[in-house]
């Protein structure tokens, strides 16, 4: 059987994006179960970033609910799952949720871990970055030092067209904590003509990269942004807008790839694109899009299989919620450690069902 639920997770503090301010994170939970299998997956469009709304995702999943249940009821292979998904592709969040669910079903049926099913290696642990929002200098420094003292060596910092104290604060942190490095996330807030000037304020600091410093109307313009910036550039929103395949194929000076599977889609297609270009291995960073613990667990598994083993991933967003569907205690001292019995999915019995509302 296939069931669909809504969830609504409260943030500890209001979450502010360029689009709005949110008190809760809403999403959908898919559950497939029978006498031998009980598995969940997450479908959670991110407001202001996904091209589809939660309502559109819900309506699509309801429209294919019966045929999806029939497909999962029968025996199928990973290749057949991929072909079935490609023929019904609608929205990235749905493609991610359905591909996650299908792969989890196969993993349970064949009684092998997901990486063995897909013939991929899997890292035993992953470095994780901490995230710092735009705040006043004193608050920023206090939070940064708290993260560092708790084992985080990579700090991701929000930056706008008015960096303010940030260059000065990062310089102070770099002097006091020489093992710490930084990532900047501009969310396309810089004007193209100011990229060189703004990025040069950080050029003598241990900055790994800056995510999407400026808006790009074309893949060629994104290439121009990379060339204008004095810092290494990472593609984030650019991936969901132009497609992972397009960015990988058409960018000459290779950027870091910040992959949010919920915004890109079918996880098998993501693996195929990355796997065919082994030179990108150390430039592939997985990060959540504020999904529930169910989605975050699958994304952590994806990072262990096809993400960088030498740089940090954005897997710590569960700490932003006051309540989550499950308690994920795998991140210790800035490192996500996979337990010996770690599975890429949750069962229905393992989650907080009081946070769910059935979709009829």
KARARA-V943967 format. One record per pair of residues at least 24 apart in sequence whose C-alpha atoms are under 10 Angstrom apart, sorted by sequence separation. I is the first residue (numbers start at 1). J is the second residue. D is the distance in Angstrom with one decimal. If there is no record, write none. Layout:
BEGIN
I;J;D
I;J;D
END
This chain:
BEGIN
4;28;6.9
5;29;5.0
6;30;9.0
64;88;8.9
78;102;8.1
128;152;7.2
129;153;7.1
130;154;6.4
131;155;6.0
132;156;6.0
133;157;6.2
134;158;5.6
153;177;8.9
159;183;9.8
160;184;9.6
181;205;8.3
182;206;6.2
183;207;5.6
184;208;8.2
185;209;8.6
186;210;7.0
187;211;6.8
188;212;5.3
189;213;6.4
190;214;4.9
191;215;7.7
192;216;9.0
207;231;7.5
208;232;6.7
209;233;5.2
210;234;5.8
211;235;5.9
212;236;6.3
217;241;9.5
218;242;7.9
219;243;9.9
223;247;9.4
232;256;7.9
233;257;9.0
234;258;6.5
235;259;8.4
236;260;7.8
239;263;8.5
240;264;5.4
245;269;9.3
249;273;9.8
256;280;8.3
257;281;9.8
282;306;9.6
283;307;7.9
284;308;5.4
285;309;9.4
293;317;9.4
312;336;9.8
326;350;7.0
327;351;8.4
4;29;5.8
5;30;6.6
22;47;9.4
77;102;9.4
78;103;7.0
81;106;9.6
127;152;8.4
128;153;8.3
129;154;4.8
130;155;5.0
131;156;4.7
132;157;4.9
133;158;5.3
134;159;6.9
140;165;9.4
141;166;9.7
144;169;9.6
148;173;9.7
153;178;9.6
154;179;8.9
155;180;7.5
156;181;8.8
157;182;7.2
158;183;8.6
159;184;6.3
160;185;8.3
161;186;7.9
181;206;5.2
182;207;4.6
183;208;5.6
184;209;6.4
185;210;5.6
186;211;6.1
187;212;5.9
188;213;4.6
189;214;5.9
190;215;7.8
207;232;8.2
208;233;8.6
209;234;6.1
210;235;8.7
211;236;6.2
212;237;6.9
216;241;9.5
217;242;9.5
222;247;9.1
226;251;9.3
234;259;10.0
239;264;7.3
240;265;8.9
244;269;9.5
245;270;8.6
248;273;8.2
254;279;10.0
255;280;9.2
256;281;9.8
257;282;9.5
258;283;8.4
259;284;7.2
260;285;8.8
261;286;7.9
262;287;9.7
263;288;9.5
281;306;7.2
282;307;7.3
283;308;6.3
284;309;9.2
285;310;10.0
287;312;9.5
288;313;9.0
289;314;9.1
290;315;9.3
292;317;9.3
293;318;6.8
325;350;8.6
326;351;5.0
327;352;9.2
3;29;8.2
4;30;4.9
5;31;8.1
27;53;10.0
28;54;7.8
76;102;9.2
77;103;9.1
127;153;8.5
128;154;7.3
129;155;5.6
130;156;5.9
131;157;6.1
132;158;6.5
133;159;8.3
134;160;8.4
140;166;8.7
144;170;9.5
153;179;6.6
154;180;5.8
155;181;6.5
156;182;5.7
157;183;6.0
158;184;5.9
159;185;5.8
160;186;5.7
180;206;7.7
181;207;5.9
182;208;6.0
183;209;5.4
184;210;4.4
185;211;4.8
186;212;6.2
187;213;6.4
188;214;3.9
189;215;7.5
203;229;9.6
204;230;10.0
205;231;9.8
208;234;9.2
209;235;9.8
210;236;9.8
211;237;8.4
212;238;7.1
216;242;9.8
226;252;9.7
227;253;8.0
237;263;8.7
244;270;7.6
248;274;8.7
254;280;8.3
256;282;8.4
257;283;6.0
258;284;6.4
259;285;6.0
260;286;6.2
261;287;8.0
262;288;7.8
263;289;7.8
280;306;9.9
281;307;6.4
282;308;4.4
283;309;9.6
284;310;9.9
285;311;7.5
286;312;8.6
287;313;5.8
288;314;6.2
289;315;9.4
290;316;9.4
291;317;8.4
292;318;7.3
325;351;5.1
326;352;6.2
3;30;6.0
4;31;6.3
20;47;8.5
27;54;6.8
28;55;9.8
127;154;8.5
128;155;9.2
129;156;6.5
130;157;8.6
131;158;8.0
132;159;9.8
137;164;8.8
138;165;9.8
153;180;4.6
154;181;5.0
155;182;4.9
156;183;4.4
157;184;5.0
158;185;4.9
159;186;5.0
160;187;8.0
161;188;9.2
162;189;9.4
179;206;9.2
180;207;9.5
181;208;6.7
182;209;7.7
183;210;5.9
184;211;6.2
185;212;7.1
186;213;5.0
187;214;7.5
188;215;5.0
203;230;6.4
204;231;9.6
211;238;9.3
212;239;10.0
219;246;7.9
220;247;9.9
223;250;8.7
224;251;9.8
226;253;7.4
236;263;9.7
237;264;9.8
245;272;9.7
256;283;4.6
257;284;5.0
258;285;4.8
259;286;4.8
260;287;5.3
261;288;7.6
262;289;6.7
280;307;9.2
281;308;5.4
282;309;6.8
283;310;9.1
284;311;8.6
285;312;7.1
286;313;5.4
287;314;4.0
288;315;6.0
290;317;6.1
291;318;8.1
324;351;8.6
325;352;5.0
326;353;9.5
2;30;7.1
3;31;5.1
4;32;9.0
19;47;7.6
20;48;7.8
26;54;7.9
27;55;9.7
78;106;7.6
136;164;9.1
137;165;6.2
141;169;7.0
145;173;8.1
152;180;8.0
153;181;6.4
154;182;5.5
155;183;6.1
156;184;5.7
157;185;6.1
158;186;6.2
159;187;8.1
160;188;8.6
161;189;5.8
162;190;8.9
178;206;8.8
181;209;9.8
182;210;9.1
183;211;7.8
184;212;9.2
185;213;7.4
186;214;7.6
187;215;8.4
188;216;8.4
202;230;8.6
203;231;6.3
219;247;7.1
223;251;6.1
226;254;8.8
245;273;6.4
249;277;10.0
255;283;7.4
256;284;6.2
257;285;5.9
258;286;5.8
259;287;6.1
260;288;5.7
261;289;8.1
262;290;9.5
278;306;9.6
280;308;8.5
281;309;8.0
282;310;6.4
283;311;8.0
284;312;9.7
285;313;5.4
286;314;6.2
287;315;5.7
288;316;8.3
289;317;8.2
290;318;7.2
324;352;7.6
325;353;7.4
2;31;5.6
3;32;6.5
19;48;5.3
28;57;8.5
29;58;10.0
61;90;9.7
72;101;9.1
76;105;9.8
77;106;7.5
78;107;9.9
134;163;9.3
136;165;7.9
137;166;7.7
140;169;8.1
141;170;8.9
144;173;8.3
148;177;8.3
152;181;9.7
153;182;8.4
154;183;7.3
155;184;8.6
156;185;7.0
157;186;8.7
158;187;8.2
159;188;9.8
160;189;5.7
161;190;5.1
184;213;8.8
192;221;9.6
196;225;9.3
199;228;9.2
200;229;8.0
201;230;9.3
202;231;7.8
203;232;9.6
222;251;8.1
223;252;7.4
224;253;9.9
226;255;7.7
244;273;7.6
245;274;8.8
248;277;8.7
254;283;8.6
255;284;9.3
256;285;7.3
257;286;8.1
258;287;6.8
259;288;8.3
260;289;6.1
262;291;8.3
281;310;9.2
282;311;7.0
284;313;8.8
285;314;7.5
286;315;7.7
287;316;8.7
288;317;7.0
292;321;9.1
323;352;9.1
325;354;8.9
1;31;8.0
2;32;4.6
3;33;8.5
17;47;9.1
18;48;7.6
19;49;8.5
27;57;9.4
28;58;7.4
60;90;7.7
68;98;8.8
72;102;7.0
76;106;7.9
134;164;9.8
135;165;9.5
136;166;9.3
140;170;9.9
159;189;8.2
160;190;6.9
161;191;7.7
175;205;9.7
195;225;7.6
199;229;6.1
200;230;5.9
201;231;9.9
220;250;8.2
223;253;7.4
244;274;8.9
258;288;9.8
259;289;9.6
260;290;9.7
275;305;9.9
287;317;8.7
288;318;9.1
290;320;8.6
294;324;9.3
325;355;7.0
1;32;5.6
2;33;6.7
17;48;7.9
18;49;9.5
27;58;9.2
30;61;9.1
60;91;8.5
71;102;9.4
75;106;8.8
135;166;9.5
137;168;9.3
138;169;9.3
141;172;9.1
145;176;9.9
148;179;9.8
159;190;9.2
171;202;8.6
174;205;7.3
195;226;9.5
196;227;9.3
197;228;9.5
198;229;8.6
199;230;5.7
200;231;7.7
219;250;7.4
220;251;7.9
223;254;9.1
267;298;9.6
271;302;8.3
275;306;7.2
290;321;9.1
292;323;9.6
293;324;6.5
294;325;7.3
297;328;8.4
324;355;8.2
325;356;8.7
1;33;5.4
2;34;9.1
17;49;9.6
73;105;9.7
134;166;8.9
137;169;7.2
141;173;8.1
145;177;9.2
148;180;7.8
167;199;9.9
170;202;8.4
173;205;9.9
174;206;7.3
192;224;9.0
193;225;9.6
195;227;9.8
196;228;5.7
197;229;8.6
198;230;8.9
199;231;6.2
219;251;7.5
220;252;9.9
223;255;9.2
248;280;9.0
267;299;9.2
270;302;9.4
274;306;7.1
275;307;10.0
292;324;6.3
293;325;5.9
294;326;7.6
296;328;9.2
304;336;9.7
323;355;8.7
1;34;6.3
28;61;9.8
57;90;8.6
61;94;7.4
72;105;7.8
161;194;8.6
167;200;9.9
168;201;9.2
171;204;8.7
174;207;10.0
192;225;7.0
195;228;6.4
196;229;5.2
197;230;8.7
198;231;10.0
199;232;9.7
222;255;9.9
262;295;8.5
274;307;8.7
291;324;9.5
292;325;6.3
293;326;5.8
297;330;9.9
1;35;10.0
56;90;9.8
57;91;7.0
60;94;8.2
68;102;9.8
72;106;9.3
75;109;9.3
161;195;9.2
167;201;6.4
168;202;9.1
171;205;6.5
194;228;9.1
195;229;5.7
196;230;6.1
261;295;9.4
268;302;9.8
271;305;8.7
272;306;9.6
292;326;8.1
293;327;7.4
294;328;9.6
304;338;9.1
7;42;9.8
56;91;8.6
57;92;9.2
163;198;8.0
166;201;9.4
167;202;6.0
170;205;7.4
171;206;8.9
193;228;8.7
194;229;9.3
195;230;8.1
196;231;8.9
267;302;8.1
271;306;6.7
293;328;6.8
1;37;9.9
2;38;10.0
4;40;9.7
6;42;9.9
32;68;9.7
33;69;9.5
57;93;7.4
58;94;8.7
162;198;8.5
163;199;9.8
166;202;8.9
167;203;9.5
170;206;8.7
192;228;8.2
195;231;9.6
270;306;9.1
271;307;9.5
300;336;8.3
1;38;9.5
2;39;9.9
3;40;9.5
4;41;10.0
5;42;9.8
6;43;9.5
7;44;9.5
32;69;7.7
57;94;6.4
61;98;9.2
161;198;7.6
167;204;9.8
170;207;9.2
192;229;9.3
261;298;9.6
262;299;9.0
300;337;9.9
301;338;8.9
2;40;9.8
5;43;10.0
6;44;9.6
52;90;9.3
53;91;9.4
56;94;9.8
57;95;9.9
160;198;9.6
163;201;8.8
167;205;8.4
261;299;7.2
300;338;9.2
4;43;10.0
33;72;9.6
34;73;8.7
52;91;6.5
54;93;9.2
78;117;8.5
163;202;9.8
260;299;8.3
32;72;8.1
33;73;9.3
51;91;7.9
52;92;8.1
53;93;9.6
54;94;10.0
77;117;10.0
78;118;8.1
259;299;9.5
32;73;9.3
50;91;8.9
51;92;8.5
52;93;8.1
261;302;9.1
301;342;9.3
50;92;8.1
51;93;9.5
52;94;9.6
301;343;8.4
302;344;8.7
50;93;8.0
212;255;10.0
301;344;5.9
211;255;9.4
259;303;9.3
300;344;8.0
301;345;9.2
210;255;9.9
211;256;8.5
297;342;9.5
298;343;8.7
299;344;8.4
45;91;9.0
209;255;8.8
210;256;9.1
211;257;9.1
212;258;9.9
297;343;8.3
298;344;5.1
45;92;8.2
46;93;8.8
184;231;9.8
209;256;7.6
211;258;8.0
297;344;5.9
298;345;6.4
6;54;9.5
43;91;9.9
44;92;9.6
45;93;5.6
185;233;10.0
188;236;9.9
208;256;9.4
259;307;9.2
296;344;9.3
297;345;6.5
298;346;9.3
43;92;9.0
44;93;6.0
45;94;8.5
183;232;9.9
184;233;9.4
185;234;9.1
187;236;8.5
188;237;8.6
234;283;8.7
236;285;9.7
258;307;9.9
295;344;9.3
296;345;9.5
297;346;8.2
43;93;5.3
44;94;8.1
183;233;9.9
184;234;9.4
187;237;7.8
188;238;9.7
234;284;9.5
257;307;9.7
294;344;8.7
295;345;8.3
42;93;8.3
43;94;5.7
131;182;10.0
156;207;9.5
159;210;9.2
183;234;9.6
185;236;9.2
234;285;9.3
236;287;9.8
294;345;6.5
295;346;9.4
6;58;8.9
42;94;8.5
43;95;8.5
44;96;9.3
129;181;9.7
130;182;9.6
131;183;9.1
132;184;9.7
133;185;9.6
155;207;9.5
156;208;9.7
158;210;9.7
159;211;9.9
161;213;9.2
293;345;9.4
294;346;6.2
5;58;9.3
41;94;9.9
43;96;7.1
44;97;8.4
129;182;9.0
130;183;9.7
131;184;9.8
132;185;9.9
154;207;9.5
155;208;10.0
156;209;9.6
157;210;9.4
158;211;9.7
160;213;9.0
161;214;9.8
293;346;8.7
294;347;9.2
4;58;8.5
42;96;7.9
43;97;5.1
129;183;8.9
131;185;9.7
154;208;9.0
156;210;9.3
159;213;9.1
259;313;9.6
260;314;9.3
41;96;8.7
42;97;5.2
43;98;8.3
156;211;9.9
258;313;8.8
259;314;9.5
41;97;5.4
42;98;8.5
258;314;8.9
4;61;8.3
40;97;8.9
41;98;7.3
43;100;9.8
294;351;8.6
4;62;8.1
40;98;9.8
41;99;8.8
42;100;8.1
293;351;8.9
3;62;9.5
41;100;6.1
42;101;8.5
40;100;8.5
41;101;5.3
4;65;8.8
39;100;9.8
40;101;6.4
41;102;9.1
3;65;8.4
39;101;7.1
40;102;9.8
2;65;7.0
39;102;9.4
41;104;8.6
1;65;9.5
2;66;8.0
30;94;9.9
40;104;8.3
1;66;9.0
28;93;9.7
39;104;7.0
40;105;9.4
2;68;7.8
3;69;9.2
27;93;9.8
28;94;9.5
38;104;9.6
39;105;7.0
1;68;9.5
2;69;5.6
30;97;7.5
37;104;9.4
38;105;8.3
1;69;6.0
2;70;9.2
29;97;8.4
30;98;8.2
37;105;7.0
1;70;8.6
28;97;9.1
32;101;7.7
36;105;9.8
37;106;9.8
39;108;8.9
2;72;9.0
30;100;10.0
31;101;8.1
32;102;9.2
38;108;9.1
1;72;8.9
2;73;9.7
30;101;7.7
37;108;7.0
1;73;8.1
32;104;9.9
33;105;9.2
36;108;8.6
37;109;7.7
32;105;8.3
36;109;8.1
208;311;9.3
16;133;9.0
15;133;9.7
16;134;9.9
92;240;8.8
118;268;9.0
120;271;9.5
118;271;9.5
120;275;9.3
154;311;8.7
155;312;9.5
128;286;9.9
129;287;9.6
154;312;6.9
156;314;8.9
128;287;9.4
153;312;8.7
154;313;9.3
152;312;9.5
97;261;9.4
103;267;9.3
96;261;6.4
97;262;7.8
100;265;10.0
103;268;9.0
95;261;9.3
96;262;5.7
99;265;8.4
100;266;8.1
95;262;8.2
96;263;8.3
98;265;9.3
99;266;5.7
100;267;7.0
93;261;7.8
94;262;8.0
95;263;9.5
96;264;7.6
97;265;8.2
98;266;7.8
99;267;6.2
100;268;8.8
18;187;8.2
92;261;7.9
93;262;4.7
94;263;9.6
95;264;8.5
96;265;4.5
97;266;8.0
98;267;9.2
99;268;7.2
17;187;9.4
92;262;6.1
93;263;6.1
95;265;4.8
96;266;4.7
97;267;8.8
99;269;9.5
18;189;9.4
91;262;9.4
92;263;5.5
93;264;7.5
94;265;7.2
95;266;4.8
96;267;5.8
91;263;8.7
92;264;5.3
93;265;5.9
94;266;8.3
95;267;7.8
96;268;8.9
91;264;8.9
92;265;3.8
93;266;8.5
95;268;9.8
96;269;9.9
91;265;7.3
92;266;7.0
96;270;9.8
126;300;8.5
90;265;9.4
91;266;9.6
92;267;9.7
125;300;9.7
126;301;10.0
89;265;8.8
89;266;8.6
126;303;8.0
123;301;9.0
125;303;9.8
126;304;6.9
122;301;7.9
125;304;7.3
86;266;8.4
122;302;8.7
123;303;8.5
124;304;7.4
152;332;9.3
153;333;9.2
154;334;8.5
85;266;7.7
122;303;8.5
123;304;4.9
124;305;9.8
126;307;9.2
127;308;9.4
151;332;7.7
152;333;6.3
153;334;7.1
122;304;5.0
123;305;6.7
126;308;8.6
127;309;8.0
129;311;8.9
130;312;9.3
150;332;8.3
151;333;4.0
152;334;4.3
153;335;9.7
85;268;10.0
86;269;9.4
121;304;7.9
122;305;4.5
123;306;9.2
126;309;6.8
127;310;7.8
128;311;8.2
129;312;5.5
130;313;9.2
131;314;8.3
150;333;5.5
151;334;4.9
152;335;7.8
82;266;8.0
114;298;9.8
120;304;9.5
121;305;5.6
122;306;7.9
123;307;9.2
125;309;8.5
126;310;8.4
127;311;6.5
128;312;4.6
129;313;5.9
130;314;7.5
149;333;8.6
150;334;7.0
151;335;7.9
82;267;9.3
120;305;6.0
121;306;7.9
122;307;9.4
123;308;9.4
124;309;9.8
126;311;8.2
127;312;4.4
128;313;4.8
129;314;5.6
130;315;8.7
131;316;8.1
148;333;9.0
149;334;9.8
82;268;7.0
115;301;8.3
119;305;9.5
120;306;7.8
123;309;7.2
126;312;6.8
127;313;6.3
128;314;5.9
129;315;7.4
130;316;6.7
131;317;8.2
147;333;9.0
148;334;8.6
50;237;9.5
81;268;9.3
82;269;8.0
114;301;8.2
115;302;8.7
118;305;9.4
122;309;9.6
126;313;7.2
127;314;8.9
128;315;6.1
129;316;7.1
130;317;8.5
147;334;8.4
49;237;7.6
114;302;9.3
127;315;9.0
128;316;6.8
129;317;9.7
51;240;8.9
79;268;9.2
115;304;8.9
116;305;10.0
126;315;9.2
50;240;8.1
51;241;8.9
78;268;8.6
115;305;6.5
49;240;8.6
50;241;9.3
114;305;9.1
115;306;9.7
49;241;9.4
104;298;9.3
100;295;8.7
101;298;9.7
97;295;8.1
100;298;7.2
96;295;9.2
100;299;9.4
97;298;9.7
96;298;9.8
96;299;10.0
128;331;7.9
127;331;9.0
128;332;9.5
130;334;7.8
125;330;9.5
126;331;9.1
127;332;9.8
128;333;9.1
129;334;6.9
125;331;9.5
127;333;9.2
128;334;5.4
129;335;8.6
127;334;6.2
128;335;5.5
126;334;8.7
127;335;4.6
128;336;6.5
126;335;5.6
127;336;6.2
125;335;6.7
126;336;5.0
127;337;8.7
52;263;9.5
125;336;5.5
126;337;6.6
50;262;8.4
51;263;8.4
124;336;8.7
125;337;4.4
126;338;8.5
50;263;5.9
124;337;6.4
125;338;5.8
49;263;7.7
50;264;9.1
123;337;9.2
124;338;5.6
125;339;9.1
123;338;8.4
124;339;8.1
46;262;8.2
122;338;9.8
124;340;8.9
45;262;6.9
46;263;7.8
44;262;6.9
45;263;7.3
43;262;7.4
44;263;9.1
42;262;8.7
113;341;9.6
113;342;8.9
114;343;8.0
115;344;9.5
113;343;7.1
114;344;7.0
112;343;9.9
113;344;8.0
114;345;9.7
108;343;9.7
107;343;9.5
107;344;9.2
108;345;9.9
107;345;9.9
50;289;9.8
104;343;9.0
49;289;9.3
104;344;7.2
105;345;9.6
103;344;9.5
104;345;6.7
103;345;9.8
104;346;9.5
46;289;6.7
45;289;8.4
46;290;7.8
100;344;8.9
101;345;8.4
44;289;8.2
45;290;9.5
46;291;8.5
100;345;8.5
44;290;8.4
45;291;8.7
44;291;6.1
43;291;8.0
44;292;8.3
42;291;7.2
43;292;9.3
42;292;7.2
41;292;9.6
42;293;8.7
43;294;9.6
44;295;8.4
41;293;9.9
42;294;6.0
43;295;7.7
41;294;6.2
42;295;4.9
40;294;7.1
41;295;6.4
42;296;8.6
39;294;10.0
40;295;9.0
41;296;9.9
42;297;9.9
41;297;9.6
42;298;8.9
41;298;8.3
27;290;9.7
28;291;9.6
29;292;9.1
26;290;9.4
27;291;7.4
28;292;9.3
25;290;7.3
26;291;8.4
27;292;7.9
29;294;8.4
25;291;7.7
26;292;8.8
29;295;9.1
25;292;8.3
9;290;9.9
9;291;9.3
9;292;7.7
8;292;9.2
7;292;8.6
25;321;8.6
24;321;8.5
62;359;8.8
23;321;9.8
24;322;9.6
62;360;8.9
25;324;9.9
58;359;8.5
41;344;9.9
42;345;9.9
40;344;10.0
41;345;7.3
15;320;8.6
39;344;10.0
40;345;6.5
41;346;8.0
14;320;9.5
15;321;9.9
39;345;6.6
40;346;5.9
41;347;9.4
11;318;9.5
12;319;8.5
13;320;7.5
38;345;9.8
39;346;6.1
40;347;6.0
11;319;9.0
12;320;5.8
13;321;8.2
38;346;8.5
39;347;4.8
40;348;6.7
11;320;5.8
12;321;5.3
13;322;8.4
38;347;5.6
39;348;6.6
10;320;8.8
11;321;4.3
12;322;4.7
37;347;8.8
38;348;6.7
39;349;9.5
9;320;9.9
10;321;5.8
11;322;5.3
12;323;8.3
38;349;8.8
40;351;9.7
9;321;6.7
10;322;5.6
11;323;7.5
9;322;7.5
10;323;6.1
11;324;9.3
9;323;6.0
10;324;8.0
33;347;9.2
8;323;9.3
9;324;6.0
31;346;9.9
32;347;9.5
33;348;9.0
8;324;8.9
9;325;7.9
31;347;8.4
32;348;9.3
7;324;9.4
8;325;9.4
31;348;7.4
7;325;8.4
30;348;9.9
29;348;10.0
29;356;8.3
28;356;8.9
29;357;9.6
27;356;9.8
28;357;9.3
29;358;9.3
28;358;9.6
29;359;9.7
28;359;9.0
10;355;9.9
7;353;9.1
9;355;7.4
7;354;9.2
8;355;6.5
9;356;9.6
5;353;9.8
7;355;5.7
8;356;7.4
6;355;8.3
7;356;4.8
8;357;8.8
5;355;9.5
6;356;5.6
7;357;6.4
5;356;5.9
6;357;5.1
7;358;9.0
4;356;9.5
5;357;5.3
6;358;6.4
4;357;8.7
5;358;4.4
6;359;6.6
4;358;6.2
5;359;5.2
3;358;7.8
4;359;5.5
5;360;8.6
3;359;7.9
4;360;7.9
3;360;8.9
END
